[in-house]
Amino acid sequence: MITEDSHSGYQFFAEVASDKGITCASAGGKSNMAAAILASPEPVLVVADGAAFGPEMERITELMRLRDDIYLYLPESFEWLILQSGLIAKEKLADVLAAPYDYIDSEKYFSWEQFFTTVLQDSTKGTLYQYAKNKLNPVYLHETNKMKILAVMRPLTNRLGW
């Protein structure tokens, strides 16, 4: 498994991969993803923030034409996954997740990832689930919470036998 993220998202997926006996590495950013894939002689699951990954798709698609063992999972962002999991209860959150384009101010947010990070941080401030981008709160690694986040990925996790 290779993540684009090197902070909270990576910490989460490294834990999940470890549970499954899989190696997880961070590419250290989306522009490093192609090199990280090329460096792996084994099948690769790429987990990256779909909200910001567009510029890299041409290179990754080319690699996928050369190798049939590259799998992509591109959620909007890791923060979006947490928000989708049902762990966070906040009024109107379902509305925001259903139609984010109605809530995202492009003058304020450079990307959807920034928007979902802000929503998650604001929604969890001062709670057990308080979220920080740089260091994952261990509460997200508790088995029940981890499974709720992975449930958002159900089609992929079923395919991988998780």
C-alpha positions as CSV (number, residue, x, y, z in Angstrom):
1,M,0.0,0.0,0.0
2,I,1.3,3.5,-0.8
3,T,-0.4,6.6,0.5
4,E,0.0,10.1,-0.9
5,D,-0.4,11.4,2.7
6,S,2.4,11.4,5.2
7,H,0.4,12.5,8.2
8,S,-2.9,11.3,9.7
9,G,-4.1,9.4,6.6
10,Y,-0.8,7.6,6.4
11,Q,-0.9,6.8,10.1
12,F,-4.3,5.3,9.8
13,F,-3.6,3.2,6.7
14,A,-0.2,2.1,8.1
15,E,-2.1,0.7,11.0
16,V,-4.7,-1.0,8.8
17,A,-2.0,-2.4,6.5
18,S,0.0,-3.7,9.5
19,D,-3.2,-5.5,10.7
20,K,-3.4,-7.3,7.3
21,G,0.3,-8.1,7.1
22,I,0.8,-5.6,4.3
23,T,3.6,-3.0,3.9
24,C,2.5,0.6,3.8
25,A,4.7,3.5,2.7
26,S,4.1,7.1,2.2
27,A,5.0,8.6,-1.2
28,G,5.4,11.9,0.6
29,G,3.1,13.8,-1.7
30,K,1.1,13.3,-4.8
31,S,3.9,14.2,-7.2
32,N,6.0,11.4,-5.8
33,M,3.4,8.7,-6.3
34,A,4.5,7.5,-9.7
35,A,8.1,7.0,-8.5
36,A,6.9,5.2,-5.4
37,I,4.7,2.8,-7.6
38,L,7.7,2.1,-9.9
39,A,9.9,1.3,-6.9
40,S,7.5,-1.4,-5.8
41,P,8.0,-4.8,-7.3
42,E,4.7,-6.1,-5.7
43,P,1.1,-5.3,-6.4
44,V,0.2,-1.8,-5.2
45,L,-2.8,-0.3,-3.6
46,V,-2.6,3.5,-4.0
47,V,-4.6,5.6,-1.5
48,A,-4.6,9.3,-2.3
49,D,-6.9,12.3,-1.9
50,G,-9.0,12.3,-5.0
51,A,-9.8,16.0,-4.3
52,A,-6.2,16.9,-5.2
53,F,-5.0,14.0,-7.3
54,G,-6.2,15.0,-10.7
55,P,-2.9,16.4,-12.0
56,E,-1.2,13.0,-11.4
57,M,-3.8,10.8,-13.1
58,E,-2.2,10.9,-16.5
59,R,1.1,9.4,-15.2
60,I,-0.7,6.9,-12.9
61,T,-3.0,5.8,-15.8
62,E,0.1,5.2,-18.0
63,L,1.6,3.0,-15.2
64,M,-1.7,1.1,-15.0
65,R,-1.5,0.4,-18.7
66,L,2.0,-1.1,-18.1
67,R,1.1,-3.0,-15.0
68,D,-2.1,-4.8,-14.1
69,D,-1.3,-4.9,-10.4
70,I,-2.0,-1.3,-9.5
71,Y,-5.2,-0.5,-7.7
72,L,-6.5,3.0,-6.9
73,Y,-8.6,4.2,-4.1
74,L,-9.2,7.9,-4.4
75,P,-11.6,9.2,-1.8
76,E,-12.1,13.0,-1.7
77,S,-9.7,13.0,1.3
78,F,-8.9,11.1,4.4
79,E,-11.0,13.7,6.4
80,W,-13.9,13.0,4.0
81,L,-13.6,9.3,4.9
82,I,-13.9,10.0,8.6
83,L,-16.8,12.3,8.0
84,Q,-18.6,9.7,5.9
85,S,-18.0,7.0,8.5
86,G,-20.8,8.2,10.9
87,L,-18.3,8.7,13.8
88,I,-18.9,12.4,13.9
89,A,-22.4,13.7,14.7
90,K,-23.0,17.2,13.6
91,E,-26.1,19.0,12.5
92,K,-26.3,19.3,8.7
93,L,-23.2,17.2,8.2
94,A,-25.2,14.8,6.0
95,D,-26.3,17.7,3.8
96,V,-22.7,19.0,3.5
97,L,-21.5,15.5,2.5
98,A,-24.4,15.0,0.0
99,A,-23.8,18.3,-1.8
100,P,-20.4,19.7,-0.8
101,Y,-20.4,22.0,-3.8
102,D,-23.2,24.0,-2.2
103,Y,-21.0,24.7,0.8
104,I,-17.5,25.1,-0.4
105,D,-16.4,28.7,-1.0
106,S,-13.6,28.5,-3.6
107,E,-12.3,31.9,-2.4
108,K,-11.8,30.5,1.0
109,Y,-10.7,26.9,0.2
110,F,-8.0,26.0,-2.3
111,S,-9.3,22.4,-2.5
112,W,-12.1,20.2,-1.3
113,E,-9.5,18.5,0.9
114,Q,-9.0,21.8,2.8
115,F,-12.7,22.2,3.1
116,F,-13.3,18.7,4.5
117,T,-10.3,19.1,6.9
118,T,-11.9,22.3,8.3
119,V,-15.3,20.7,8.6
120,L,-13.7,17.7,10.5
121,Q,-11.6,19.9,12.8
122,D,-14.5,22.3,13.5
123,S,-16.9,19.4,14.1
124,T,-14.5,17.6,16.6
125,K,-12.9,20.5,18.4
126,G,-13.0,19.9,22.2
127,T,-14.4,16.3,21.8
128,L,-13.0,12.8,22.2
129,Y,-12.6,12.8,18.4
130,Q,-10.6,16.0,18.1
131,Y,-8.8,15.9,14.8
132,A,-5.4,17.1,13.8
133,K,-3.9,16.7,10.4
134,N,-0.3,16.1,11.5
135,K,-0.9,13.5,14.2
136,L,-3.8,11.0,14.2
137,N,-5.8,11.0,17.4
138,P,-5.5,7.3,18.6
139,V,-9.3,7.2,19.0
140,Y,-9.6,6.7,15.3
141,L,-7.4,3.5,15.6
142,H,-9.7,1.8,18.1
143,E,-11.1,-1.3,16.4
144,T,-14.7,-0.2,16.2
145,N,-13.8,3.3,14.9
146,K,-11.3,1.9,12.4
147,M,-13.9,-0.5,11.1
148,K,-16.5,2.3,10.6
149,I,-13.9,4.2,8.5
150,L,-13.0,1.2,6.5
151,A,-16.8,0.5,6.0
152,V,-16.9,3.6,3.8
153,M,-14.4,1.8,1.6
154,R,-16.6,-1.4,1.5
155,P,-16.4,-2.2,-2.3
156,L,-12.6,-2.0,-2.2
157,T,-12.2,-3.8,1.1
158,N,-14.5,-6.6,-0.1
159,R,-12.5,-7.0,-3.2
160,L,-9.3,-7.2,-1.2
161,G,-10.8,-9.6,1.3
162,W,-10.6,-7.3,4.2
